[in-house]
Amino acid sequence: MRVLVIEDEVRIAASLRRGLSAVGYTVDVAHDGITGLHLARENPYAAVLLDIMLPGLNGYQVCSRLRAESNDVPVLMLTAKNGEYDEAEGLDTGADDYLAKPFSYVVLEARLRALLRRGGARVRTLLECGDLWLDPARRKCGRGPVEIPLTPKEFAVLHCLLLRLDEVVPTLDLLDEVWSADFTGDPNIVHVYIRAVRKKIDEPFGTETIETVRGAGYRVVGRA
C-alpha cells in the first residue's frame, strides 16, 4: 500500500519513511507543498500524511486544492499547532484526521490504519481473482479458506498486480509502486519477488495466477 508523506522537517520525514516501510507501506516523501500537491495529483495513494507548516503551499492549501479537484485520498494532518481552532481549520479544508506533534509513532500508525479502514470506497476492502483473495485492510491473503502468509514486499507486489487485474504491469511500475520512485538497485529484484509470490499462491495449489509477458511485465488474468 502506497502512502505520501509531505513534511518539511527532514528528520521527521525520514523517521516516518523508515517506520512505515518497515510495516509494509511504500512511502514517497515531499518536503514542500508544491511538490507534495503534484505527487498527490499524479499518483493513486492510499493516504497522505500532511504537515501544515510547509514551504510553497501550506498543508491547508494542499488539502483544500485536492478536495476542490474531487481528490478524496484520505488525509491525516500533522502539525506542531495544537489549538482547537487549528484543528477545526484542518478538518474544514477536507482533512480526515488530525495529529498534533510531538506524537507517538505507535499512535500515528494506529490512526493511519483506522483512516484506511474508514476510507470505505477509497480503498477496496477485498481484491479477488478466482478463489485467490487479498484483504488490504487486514493485510491478509489466501485461497478459499486457506490463509497464505506473505512478507510485506510480497504482499505489496501481489496487491499492485491485483489492483490492475487483466492489465500488463511493467517492471518499472512495480519498482515504482513497491520499492519507490527513487529505487536504484537491481530491477531483477522484481522477478525475485514474483517468483517468491508464485511459490506461495500458485505452486501448492497447482495454479498459474501470475503471467510473465515477455519484454513487457507481469499480469494477473481474471479467469484464474
C-alpha positions as CSV (number, residue, x, y, z in Angstrom):
1,M,0.0,0.0,0.0
2,R,1.5,3.3,-1.1
3,V,1.4,6.5,1.1
4,L,2.7,10.0,0.7
5,V,4.4,11.9,3.5
6,I,4.5,15.7,2.9
7,E,6.8,17.0,5.7
8,D,9.4,19.7,5.6
9,E,11.4,18.5,8.6
10,V,13.9,16.1,7.1
11,R,14.4,14.1,10.3
12,I,10.7,13.6,10.9
13,A,10.1,12.6,7.3
14,A,13.0,10.1,7.3
15,S,11.7,8.6,10.6
16,L,8.2,8.2,9.1
17,R,9.5,6.6,6.0
18,R,11.6,4.1,7.9
19,G,8.8,3.2,10.3
20,L,6.1,2.9,7.7
21,S,8.3,1.0,5.2
22,A,9.2,-1.5,8.0
23,V,5.5,-2.5,8.3
24,G,4.9,-2.9,4.6
25,Y,3.9,0.5,3.2
26,T,5.6,2.0,0.2
27,V,6.4,5.6,1.1
28,D,7.0,8.6,-1.1
29,V,8.2,11.9,0.6
30,A,7.9,15.5,-0.4
31,H,9.4,18.4,1.6
32,D,7.3,21.3,0.3
33,G,3.6,21.8,-0.5
34,I,4.1,22.3,-4.3
35,T,5.9,19.1,-4.8
36,G,3.5,17.2,-2.4
37,L,0.5,18.5,-4.3
38,H,2.0,17.4,-7.6
39,L,2.7,13.9,-6.3
40,A,-0.8,13.6,-4.8
41,R,-2.4,14.6,-8.1
42,E,-0.3,12.2,-10.2
43,N,-0.3,9.0,-8.0
44,P,-3.1,6.8,-6.5
45,Y,-2.0,7.0,-2.9
46,A,-3.9,5.1,-0.2
47,A,-3.3,8.0,2.2
48,V,-1.4,11.3,2.6
49,L,0.3,12.3,5.8
50,L,0.3,16.1,5.5
51,D,2.2,18.6,7.7
52,I,0.6,22.1,8.0
53,M,3.7,24.3,8.1
54,L,5.2,23.8,4.6
55,P,7.1,26.0,2.2
56,G,5.5,26.8,-1.1
57,L,1.9,25.8,-0.1
58,N,0.9,25.1,3.4
59,G,-1.0,22.0,4.4
60,Y,-4.4,23.7,4.5
61,Q,-3.8,24.9,0.9
62,V,-2.7,21.5,-0.3
63,C,-5.7,19.7,1.2
64,S,-8.2,22.3,0.0
65,R,-6.9,22.1,-3.6
66,L,-7.1,18.3,-3.6
67,R,-10.7,18.4,-2.4
68,A,-11.6,21.1,-4.9
69,E,-10.3,18.7,-7.6
70,S,-12.5,15.9,-6.2
71,N,-9.5,14.0,-5.0
72,D,-10.8,12.1,-1.9
73,V,-7.5,10.5,-0.9
74,P,-7.6,10.1,3.0
75,V,-5.5,12.9,4.6
76,L,-4.0,12.7,8.1
77,M,-2.8,16.2,9.0
78,L,0.3,16.6,11.2
79,T,1.2,19.8,12.9
80,A,3.1,21.4,15.8
81,K,0.0,23.5,16.4
82,N,-2.5,22.0,18.8
83,G,-5.2,24.6,19.3
84,E,-8.8,23.6,18.7
85,Y,-9.2,26.3,16.0
86,D,-6.2,25.0,14.1
87,E,-7.7,21.5,14.3
88,A,-11.0,22.8,13.1
89,E,-9.4,24.7,10.2
90,G,-7.6,21.5,9.1
91,L,-10.8,19.5,9.2
92,D,-12.7,22.2,7.4
93,T,-10.3,22.2,4.5
94,G,-11.1,18.5,4.0
95,A,-8.6,16.6,6.2
96,D,-9.9,13.3,7.6
97,D,-8.0,13.3,10.8
98,Y,-5.5,15.5,12.8
99,L,-2.5,14.6,14.9
100,A,-0.5,17.2,16.9
101,K,3.3,17.0,17.3
102,P,5.0,15.5,19.2
103,F,3.2,12.3,18.5
104,S,3.8,8.7,19.4
105,Y,4.7,6.7,16.3
106,V,2.5,3.8,17.6
107,V,-0.5,6.2,17.8
108,L,0.3,7.6,14.3
109,E,0.3,4.1,12.8
110,A,-2.9,3.2,14.5
111,R,-4.6,6.4,13.3
112,L,-3.4,5.6,9.8
113,R,-4.8,2.1,9.9
114,A,-8.1,3.5,11.2
115,L,-8.2,6.1,8.5
116,L,-7.7,3.5,5.8
117,R,-10.5,1.4,7.3
118,R,-12.8,4.4,7.3
119,G,-11.9,5.2,3.7
120,G,-14.6,2.8,2.5
121,A,-14.8,3.1,-1.2
122,R,-11.4,4.9,-1.3
123,V,-9.6,1.6,-0.6
124,R,-11.1,-1.6,-1.9
125,T,-11.6,-4.0,1.1
126,L,-11.1,-7.2,-0.9
127,L,-9.3,-8.0,-4.1
128,E,-10.2,-11.3,-5.8
129,C,-9.1,-13.5,-8.7
130,G,-10.9,-16.8,-8.8
131,D,-10.5,-18.3,-5.3
132,L,-7.4,-16.1,-4.6
133,W,-8.2,-13.2,-2.3
134,L,-6.2,-10.3,-0.8
135,D,-7.5,-8.1,2.0
136,P,-5.5,-4.8,2.1
137,A,-7.2,-3.5,5.3
138,R,-6.3,-6.6,7.3
139,R,-3.2,-7.3,5.3
140,K,-4.2,-10.9,4.7
141,C,-4.1,-13.2,1.7
142,G,-5.4,-16.7,0.9
143,R,-7.1,-19.1,-1.5
144,G,-10.6,-20.0,-0.4
145,P,-10.4,-20.9,3.3
146,V,-6.6,-21.3,3.3
147,E,-4.7,-18.3,4.5
148,I,-1.3,-17.7,2.8
149,P,1.4,-15.8,4.8
150,L,3.2,-13.2,2.7
151,T,6.1,-10.9,3.6
152,P,5.3,-7.1,3.3
153,K,7.0,-6.8,0.0
154,E,5.4,-10.0,-1.4
155,F,2.0,-8.6,-0.3
156,A,2.7,-5.2,-2.0
157,V,3.7,-6.9,-5.2
158,L,0.5,-9.0,-5.3
159,H,-1.6,-6.0,-4.3
160,C,-0.2,-4.0,-7.2
161,L,-1.0,-6.7,-9.7
162,L,-4.5,-7.4,-8.4
163,L,-5.3,-3.7,-8.5
164,R,-4.7,-3.8,-12.2
165,L,-6.3,-7.2,-12.9
166,D,-6.0,-8.2,-16.6
167,E,-3.5,-5.4,-17.3
168,V,0.2,-5.9,-18.1
169,V,2.1,-4.2,-15.2
170,P,5.6,-3.2,-16.4
171,T,8.5,-4.0,-14.2
172,L,9.2,-0.3,-13.8
173,D,5.7,0.3,-12.5
174,L,6.2,-2.4,-9.9
175,L,9.5,-0.9,-8.8
176,D,7.8,2.5,-8.5
177,E,4.8,1.2,-6.6
178,V,6.5,-1.3,-4.3
179,W,10.1,0.0,-3.9
180,S,9.5,3.7,-4.5
181,A,10.4,6.0,-7.4
182,D,14.0,6.6,-6.3
183,F,14.9,2.9,-6.2
184,T,18.5,2.5,-7.6
185,G,19.1,-1.2,-7.0
186,D,18.9,-4.1,-9.5
187,P,15.5,-4.2,-11.3
188,N,15.7,-8.0,-11.3
189,I,14.5,-7.8,-7.6
190,V,11.0,-7.7,-9.1
191,H,11.5,-11.1,-10.7
192,V,12.8,-12.5,-7.4
193,Y,9.7,-11.4,-5.6
194,I,7.4,-12.6,-8.4
195,R,8.9,-16.0,-8.1
196,A,8.5,-15.9,-4.3
197,V,4.9,-15.0,-4.6
198,R,4.2,-17.7,-7.1
199,K,5.7,-20.3,-4.8
200,K,3.2,-19.3,-2.1
201,I,0.0,-18.6,-4.0
202,D,0.3,-21.0,-7.0
203,E,2.7,-23.9,-6.6
204,P,0.9,-25.5,-3.6
205,F,-2.5,-25.2,-5.4
206,G,-1.5,-26.3,-8.9
207,T,-2.4,-22.9,-10.4
208,E,-0.8,-20.3,-12.5
209,T,-2.1,-16.9,-11.5
210,I,0.8,-14.5,-12.4
211,E,1.7,-14.5,-16.1
212,T,5.0,-13.2,-17.4
213,V,4.5,-11.1,-20.6
214,R,8.0,-11.3,-22.2
215,G,9.5,-7.9,-22.7
216,A,6.5,-6.1,-21.1
217,G,5.9,-7.1,-17.5
218,Y,3.5,-9.3,-15.5
219,R,-0.2,-9.8,-15.5
220,V,-2.9,-11.5,-13.3
221,V,-5.7,-12.7,-15.5
222,G,-9.3,-12.6,-14.1
223,R,-10.1,-16.1,-15.3
224,A,-7.5,-17.6,-12.8
